[in-house]
Amino acid sequence: MTARTPDDAARRNLLLLVQLRWLAVLGQLTTILGVHLVFGVRLPLVPMLATIGVLVALNLAMVPARALRPATNAQVMAGLLIDVACLTILLYLSGGATNPFVSLYLLQVVLGAVLLDTRSSWALVALTSTAFAALAIIHRPLPLPPALTSSLAGPFIFALWFNYTLIATLVVQFVTRIARNLRDRDARLAELRQRAAEEEHIVRMGLLASGAAHELGTPLASISVALGDWRADAKIRRDAQLSAEVADMQAEVARCKAIVAGILFAAGEVSGEAPERTTLRRFITGLIEGWPRNDSVTLDYRLPTDLPIVADRALGQSIVNLLDNAMEAGAGRIRLSVGAPDDTLVLAVRDDGRGFPDAVLPRIGDPYNSSKARQGAGLGLFLAHNVLRTLGGTLAARNLEAGGAEVVLRVPVAALALEDENE
C-alpha cells in the first residue's frame, strides 16, 4: 500500500474545491433561471451570468494547475476570495442581505478553515462579515411581485449579521483546533512508523550480523590457536623477525575477535552488554586509548569532578564510530569535548576534515545516508542515533565555518549515572 504524502492531500483538497465550485455554479444557474422564469422576478441576467462565467473560467484554469503541483495556501486563498467576490456581486444584484442565500458565505468560511492556515481563515471571516454588513446597506432592490413582497426591519437584519459573524467565528475556532490536532496526530503517527521501520531494519541487520559472528568465531579461534603454537615453536622464537610478525598477527586476530564481539551493537542491541561501573573520564579515556589513531585525538574534559557512570558497549561504540567517520573524512586533528550543563552529558567531536556534504546534513541519522560509495556506508551515525534515542538523548551535526565538522551527542546524565545502592 502506497503512503499518501502531504502533497497528495493538497491535490485532493484542491480537487474537492473545484468540484464544490462546479456544484455552486450549477446551483446558482438553476436558482437564477428558476426565479427569473418561474416566479417572474426580473433579474439582471447579463451581469449575473457574467459573474457565474468568472467561476467557470476559474475552474477551467485550475484543471492544468492541479495536475502539475499542489496549490499553495496563497493560491487557495485567492480562489476563495474570487468565490466570495462573485457571491457578493450576485447578492448585490438580488437584494443584498435580504437575500436568503446570504448564508452561503458560511460555506466559504468552512472551506477556508479546513484548507487554509489559521491567519488566512480569520481573514476570510473578517472579509465575509464586512461584505454581509455592506450588503445590508448597499444593494440593488429586488423587484418582487406583490404576492412575494416582504420587508425586513433593520434590527432583524443586524441580528442576522451578528448571528452569521458569531457562527463563522465559532466554526473557525473549533475547525482550526480540530485540524491542528489531526495534524499533530498524523505527525506523531508518521514518526512512529519511521521509528518502527528503522527498528525493523536494525532487526534484519542483527540477524545477518549474528550469523556472521557465529561463522567467524570458529575460524578466528582456530587461527588464534595456530598462532599460539607458532609463537611457542623454538625456531620462531629464535628468529626475532618471525616472532614479531606472529605477535602482530596475534594482535590483529585479537582485534578481529573484538570486532566480532561488537557485532551485537550493529545488530541493534543498544541496551548494553556487560555494563560495568566506571567513571566518565576513565570510560572516555579508555575509548580513546583503544582507538588505533589515538595520537590524533585531544580530550577536552570540562567537568570539575569525575562522574560515576554505568558504561555499556553501545554508547562507547557510538563515540568510536564518530572518531572513525572523522578520520575517513580526512581529519588530521580531532577534539573530543566532554561537558555536562543542566544535567545533560554533552559529547562534541570536532575535526578539521572535509565536513558533511550539503545533501547529507539534513538527513543525519538516516540509514545509508552517506557520500561514501562503499557498501554499508552511513550506518555509523544511524546506529549512534538509535543508541541516543533509546537513552533519551539526541544527535546533531553541523559544518564549521573554518572547515571540518562537529557532531554533538546529548544524553541525560540520569541515563548513565549509577543508582544509589541505598535505594
C-alpha positions as CSV (number, residue, x, y, z in Angstrom):
1,M,0.0,0.0,0.0
2,T,1.5,3.4,-1.0
3,A,1.6,6.0,1.7
4,R,-0.1,9.3,0.9
5,T,2.1,12.4,1.2
6,P,1.0,15.9,2.3
7,D,1.2,16.9,-1.4
8,D,-1.3,14.2,-2.3
9,A,-3.7,15.6,0.4
10,A,-3.2,19.1,-1.0
11,R,-4.1,17.9,-4.5
12,R,-7.2,16.1,-3.2
13,N,-8.3,19.2,-1.3
14,L,-7.9,21.3,-4.4
15,L,-9.9,18.8,-6.5
16,L,-12.7,18.9,-3.8
17,L,-12.7,22.7,-4.0
18,V,-13.1,22.5,-7.8
19,Q,-15.9,20.0,-7.5
20,L,-17.7,22.2,-5.0
21,R,-17.4,25.2,-7.2
22,W,-19.0,23.3,-10.1
23,L,-21.9,22.4,-7.8
24,A,-22.2,26.1,-6.8
25,V,-22.2,27.2,-10.4
26,L,-25.0,24.6,-11.2
27,G,-27.0,25.7,-8.1
28,Q,-26.7,29.4,-8.9
29,L,-27.7,28.9,-12.6
30,T,-30.7,26.9,-11.5
31,T,-31.8,29.4,-8.9
32,I,-31.3,32.5,-11.1
33,L,-33.2,31.0,-14.1
34,G,-35.9,29.5,-11.9
35,V,-36.6,32.8,-10.1
36,H,-36.5,34.7,-13.4
37,L,-38.6,32.3,-15.5
38,V,-40.8,30.5,-13.0
39,F,-41.6,33.2,-10.4
40,G,-41.4,36.1,-12.9
41,V,-38.8,38.1,-10.9
42,R,-36.9,40.2,-13.4
43,L,-33.2,39.8,-12.5
44,P,-30.3,41.5,-14.3
45,L,-29.3,38.3,-16.1
46,V,-26.4,39.6,-18.1
47,P,-24.2,40.7,-15.1
48,M,-25.3,37.8,-13.1
49,L,-24.4,35.2,-15.8
50,A,-21.2,37.0,-16.4
51,T,-20.3,36.7,-12.8
52,I,-21.0,32.9,-12.9
53,G,-18.9,32.8,-16.0
54,V,-15.9,34.0,-13.9
55,L,-16.3,31.0,-11.7
56,V,-16.5,28.7,-14.7
57,A,-13.3,30.3,-16.1
58,L,-11.6,29.9,-12.7
59,N,-12.4,26.2,-12.6
60,L,-11.2,25.6,-16.1
61,A,-7.9,27.5,-15.4
62,M,-7.3,25.3,-12.3
63,V,-7.5,22.0,-14.3
64,P,-3.9,22.0,-15.6
65,A,-2.6,23.7,-12.4
66,R,-3.8,20.9,-10.1
67,A,-2.3,18.2,-12.4
68,L,1.2,19.7,-12.1
69,R,1.6,20.5,-8.4
70,P,-0.5,21.1,-5.3
71,A,-1.8,24.5,-4.6
72,T,-0.2,26.7,-2.0
73,N,-2.1,28.5,0.8
74,A,-1.9,31.8,-1.2
75,Q,-3.4,30.1,-4.3
76,V,-6.3,28.5,-2.4
77,M,-6.9,31.8,-0.6
78,A,-7.0,33.6,-3.9
79,G,-9.5,31.1,-5.3
80,L,-11.8,31.5,-2.2
81,L,-11.5,35.3,-2.4
82,I,-12.8,35.1,-6.0
83,D,-15.7,32.9,-4.8
84,V,-16.5,35.4,-2.1
85,A,-16.3,38.3,-4.6
86,C,-18.6,36.6,-7.1
87,L,-21.1,35.7,-4.4
88,T,-21.1,39.3,-3.1
89,I,-21.8,40.6,-6.7
90,L,-24.7,38.1,-7.1
91,L,-26.2,39.1,-3.7
92,Y,-25.7,42.8,-4.5
93,L,-27.7,42.3,-7.7
94,S,-30.5,40.4,-6.0
95,G,-31.5,42.1,-2.7
96,G,-28.3,42.1,-0.7
97,A,-28.5,41.0,2.9
98,T,-32.3,40.4,2.5
99,N,-31.5,37.6,0.1
100,P,-31.8,34.2,1.9
101,F,-28.7,32.9,0.0
102,V,-26.5,35.3,2.0
103,S,-25.8,32.4,4.4
104,L,-23.7,30.8,1.6
105,Y,-20.9,33.0,3.0
106,L,-20.6,30.4,5.8
107,L,-19.7,27.7,3.2
108,Q,-16.6,29.8,2.2
109,V,-15.7,30.2,5.8
110,V,-15.8,26.5,6.5
111,L,-13.8,25.7,3.4
112,G,-11.2,28.3,4.5
113,A,-11.0,26.8,8.0
114,V,-10.2,23.4,6.5
115,L,-8.0,24.3,3.6
116,L,-6.1,27.5,4.8
117,D,-3.8,28.3,7.6
118,T,-5.2,30.0,10.8
119,R,-4.4,33.6,9.8
120,S,-6.0,33.3,6.4
121,S,-9.1,31.6,7.9
122,W,-9.6,34.6,10.3
123,A,-9.1,37.0,7.4
124,L,-11.8,35.2,5.5
125,V,-14.2,35.6,8.5
126,A,-13.5,39.3,8.7
127,L,-14.0,39.8,4.9
128,T,-17.3,37.9,4.7
129,S,-18.6,39.6,7.8
130,T,-17.7,43.0,6.3
131,A,-19.3,42.0,3.0
132,F,-22.5,40.9,4.8
133,A,-22.7,44.3,6.7
134,A,-22.1,46.2,3.4
135,L,-24.8,44.3,1.6
136,A,-27.3,45.3,4.3
137,I,-26.6,49.0,3.4
138,I,-25.7,48.9,-0.3
139,H,-27.6,46.6,-2.7
140,R,-29.9,46.6,-5.6
141,P,-33.5,46.2,-4.5
142,L,-35.1,43.0,-5.7
143,P,-38.3,43.7,-7.7
144,L,-40.6,41.1,-6.3
145,P,-44.2,40.5,-7.4
146,P,-46.8,41.8,-4.9
147,A,-47.6,38.3,-3.6
148,L,-43.9,37.8,-2.7
149,T,-43.2,41.3,-1.3
150,S,-41.9,41.5,2.3
151,S,-39.8,43.8,4.3
152,L,-37.2,43.1,7.0
153,A,-36.7,45.5,9.9
154,G,-33.2,47.0,10.4
155,P,-32.8,45.3,13.8
156,F,-33.7,42.0,12.3
157,I,-31.0,42.4,9.6
158,F,-28.5,43.4,12.2
159,A,-29.4,40.3,14.2
160,L,-28.8,38.2,11.0
161,W,-25.4,39.8,10.6
162,F,-24.5,39.3,14.2
163,N,-25.6,35.7,14.1
164,Y,-23.6,35.0,11.0
165,T,-20.4,36.6,12.5
166,L,-20.8,34.6,15.7
167,I,-21.3,31.3,13.9
168,A,-18.4,32.0,11.5
169,T,-16.1,32.8,14.4
170,L,-17.0,29.6,16.3
171,V,-16.7,27.5,13.2
172,V,-13.2,28.8,12.5
173,Q,-12.2,28.5,16.2
174,F,-13.1,24.8,16.5
175,V,-12.4,23.6,13.0
176,T,-8.8,25.0,13.1
177,R,-8.2,23.4,16.5
178,I,-9.5,20.1,15.3
179,A,-7.4,20.4,12.1
180,R,-4.3,21.2,14.3
181,N,-5.0,18.2,16.5
182,L,-5.3,15.9,13.4
183,R,-2.0,17.3,12.0
184,D,-0.3,16.6,15.3
185,R,-1.7,13.1,15.4
186,D,-0.6,12.4,11.8
187,A,2.9,13.8,12.5
188,R,3.2,11.5,15.6
189,L,2.0,8.5,13.6
190,A,4.5,9.3,10.9
191,E,7.3,9.5,13.5
192,L,6.2,6.1,15.0
193,R,6.0,4.5,11.6
194,Q,9.5,5.8,10.8
195,R,10.9,4.6,14.0
196,A,9.3,1.1,13.5
197,A,10.8,0.9,10.1
198,E,14.2,1.8,11.4
199,E,13.9,-0.8,14.2
200,E,12.8,-3.4,11.7
201,H,15.9,-2.5,9.7
202,I,18.1,-3.0,12.8
203,V,16.5,-6.4,13.5
204,R,17.3,-7.5,10.0
205,M,20.9,-6.3,10.4
206,G,21.0,-8.2,13.7
207,L,20.0,-11.5,12.2
208,L,22.6,-11.1,9.5
209,A,25.3,-10.0,12.0
210,S,24.6,-12.8,14.4
211,G,25.0,-15.3,11.6
212,A,28.3,-13.7,10.6
213,A,29.5,-13.7,14.2
214,H,28.9,-17.5,14.5
215,E,30.6,-18.2,11.2
216,L,33.7,-16.0,12.0
217,G,34.1,-17.2,15.6
218,T,35.3,-20.7,14.7
219,P,38.0,-19.8,12.1
220,L,39.3,-16.9,14.3
221,A,39.6,-19.4,17.3
222,S,41.5,-21.8,15.0
223,I,43.8,-19.1,13.8
224,S,44.4,-17.9,17.3
225,V,45.4,-21.4,18.5
226,A,47.7,-21.9,15.4
227,L,49.4,-18.6,16.1
228,G,49.9,-19.5,19.7
229,D,51.6,-22.8,18.6
230,W,53.8,-21.0,16.1
231,R,54.9,-18.5,18.7
232,A,55.8,-21.3,21.1
233,D,57.9,-23.0,18.4
234,A,61.6,-22.9,19.1
235,K,62.6,-21.9,15.6
236,I,60.3,-18.9,15.5
237,R,61.4,-17.8,19.0
238,R,65.0,-17.7,17.8
239,D,64.0,-15.6,14.8
240,A,63.3,-12.1,16.0
241,Q,61.6,-11.0,12.8
242,L,59.3,-14.0,12.6
243,S,58.4,-13.7,16.3
244,A,57.4,-10.1,15.8
245,E,55.3,-10.9,12.8
246,V,53.5,-13.7,14.7
247,A,52.9,-11.2,17.6
248,D,51.5,-8.7,15.1
249,M,49.2,-11.4,13.6
250,Q,48.0,-12.3,17.1
251,A,47.2,-8.7,17.8
252,E,45.2,-8.4,14.6
253,V,43.3,-11.7,15.4
254,A,42.5,-10.3,18.8
255,R,41.2,-7.1,17.2
256,C,39.0,-9.2,14.9
257,K,37.6,-11.0,17.9
258,A,36.8,-7.6,19.5
259,I,35.1,-6.6,16.3
260,V,33.0,-9.8,16.3
261,A,32.1,-9.2,19.9
262,G,30.9,-5.7,18.9
263,I,28.6,-7.1,16.2
264,L,25.7,-7.2,18.6
265,F,25.9,-3.4,18.6
266,A,25.5,-3.3,14.9
267,A,22.5,-5.7,15.4
268,G,20.8,-3.0,17.4
269,E,21.4,-4.4,20.9
270,V,21.5,-0.8,22.4
271,S,20.5,-1.7,25.9
272,G,24.2,-2.5,26.7
273,E,26.2,-5.7,27.1
274,A,28.0,-6.5,30.3
275,P,27.7,-2.9,31.7
276,E,30.5,-2.0,34.1
277,R,30.8,0.5,36.9
278,T,33.4,3.1,36.0
279,T,33.7,6.9,35.8
280,L,33.1,9.1,32.8
281,R,36.7,10.2,32.4
282,R,38.0,6.7,32.6
283,F,35.4,5.5,30.2
284,I,36.2,8.2,27.6
285,T,40.0,7.8,28.1
286,G,39.7,4.1,27.6
287,L,37.9,4.5,24.3
288,I,40.5,6.9,23.0
289,E,43.4,4.7,24.1
290,G,41.8,1.7,22.4
291,W,41.3,3.6,19.1
292,P,44.1,2.9,16.6
293,R,44.7,6.5,15.7
294,N,44.5,7.9,19.3
295,D,47.5,10.2,18.7
296,S,45.3,12.5,16.6
297,V,42.7,12.9,19.4
298,T,42.7,15.6,22.0
299,L,40.4,15.2,25.0
300,D,38.9,18.3,26.5
301,Y,37.3,17.2,29.7
302,R,35.3,20.2,31.1
303,L,33.6,18.6,34.2
304,P,35.0,19.9,37.5
305,T,34.8,16.3,39.0
306,D,34.7,12.8,37.6
307,L,31.2,11.4,37.2
308,P,30.4,7.8,38.3
309,I,28.6,6.0,35.5
310,V,27.5,2.7,34.1
311,A,29.3,2.3,30.8
312,D,27.9,0.0,28.1
313,R,29.3,-1.1,24.8
314,A,26.6,0.7,22.7
315,L,27.5,4.2,23.8
316,G,31.2,3.5,23.5
317,Q,30.8,2.2,20.0
318,S,28.8,5.3,19.1
319,I,31.7,7.5,20.1
320,V,34.2,5.3,18.2
321,N,32.1,5.5,15.1
322,L,32.3,9.3,15.2
323,L,36.1,9.1,15.5
324,D,36.2,6.7,12.6
325,N,34.0,9.0,10.5
326,A,36.2,12.0,11.2
327,M,39.3,10.1,10.2
328,E,37.6,8.9,7.0
329,A,36.7,12.5,6.2
330,G,40.4,13.3,6.1
331,A,40.7,14.8,9.6
332,G,44.3,15.3,10.9
333,R,43.2,16.5,14.3
334,I,40.1,15.5,16.3
335,R,38.9,17.2,19.5
336,L,36.6,15.4,21.9
337,S,34.9,17.7,24.3
338,V,33.0,16.4,27.4
339,G,30.7,18.6,29.4
340,A,27.5,18.3,31.5
341,P,25.5,21.5,31.6
342,D,22.0,21.3,33.1
343,D,22.2,17.6,33.9
344,T,22.8,16.7,30.3
345,L,26.0,15.0,29.2
346,V,27.3,16.7,26.0
347,L,30.0,14.9,23.9
348,A,31.2,17.0,21.0
349,V,33.5,15.5,18.3
350,R,35.1,18.3,16.3
351,D,37.5,17.7,13.4
352,D,39.3,19.5,10.6
353,G,38.3,17.2,7.8
354,R,36.2,17.8,4.7
355,G,32.9,18.1,6.6
356,F,29.5,16.8,5.6
357,P,28.1,17.3,2.1
358,D,25.1,19.6,1.9
359,A,22.8,16.7,0.8
360,V,23.8,14.6,3.9
361,L,23.3,17.1,6.7
362,P,19.5,17.5,6.7
363,R,19.2,13.7,7.0
364,I,21.7,13.0,9.7
365,G,20.8,9.7,11.5
366,D,19.0,8.1,8.5
367,P,20.4,4.7,7.4
368,Y,22.8,4.7,4.4
369,N,22.8,8.5,4.4
370,S,26.4,8.9,3.3
371,S,28.6,10.3,0.5
372,K,30.8,7.2,0.6
373,A,30.4,4.7,-2.3
374,R,31.3,1.6,-0.3
375,Q,28.6,-0.9,0.8
376,G,27.2,-0.3,4.3
377,A,28.4,3.3,4.5
378,G,26.2,5.6,6.5
379,L,25.3,3.1,9.2
380,G,27.6,4.5,11.9
381,L,25.6,7.7,12.5
382,F,22.3,5.8,12.1
383,L,23.2,3.3,14.9
384,A,24.6,6.1,17.1
385,H,21.3,8.0,16.6
386,N,19.4,4.9,17.6
387,V,21.5,4.4,20.7
388,L,21.0,8.0,21.8
389,R,17.3,7.9,21.1
390,T,17.0,4.8,23.4
391,L,18.9,6.6,26.1
392,G,16.6,9.7,25.7
393,G,19.3,11.7,24.0
394,T,19.8,13.4,20.7
395,L,22.4,13.7,17.9
396,A,23.2,16.8,15.9
397,A,25.8,17.7,13.3
398,R,27.0,20.8,11.5
399,N,29.8,22.0,9.3
400,L,32.3,24.6,10.8
401,E,32.9,27.8,9.1
402,A,36.7,27.3,9.4
403,G,36.4,23.8,7.8
404,G,35.7,20.4,9.2
405,A,32.6,19.3,11.1
406,E,31.2,18.9,14.6
407,V,28.9,16.1,15.8
408,V,27.3,16.7,19.2
409,L,25.8,13.9,21.3
410,R,23.5,14.8,24.2
411,V,22.5,12.2,26.8
412,P,20.7,12.8,30.1
413,V,23.1,12.2,32.9
414,A,20.5,10.1,34.7
415,A,20.6,7.6,31.9
416,L,24.2,6.7,32.7
417,A,24.6,7.6,36.4
418,L,24.9,4.9,39.0
419,E,21.8,4.2,41.0
420,D,22.1,4.8,44.7
421,E,22.7,1.5,46.3
422,N,20.8,2.5,49.4
423,E,17.6,2.9,47.5
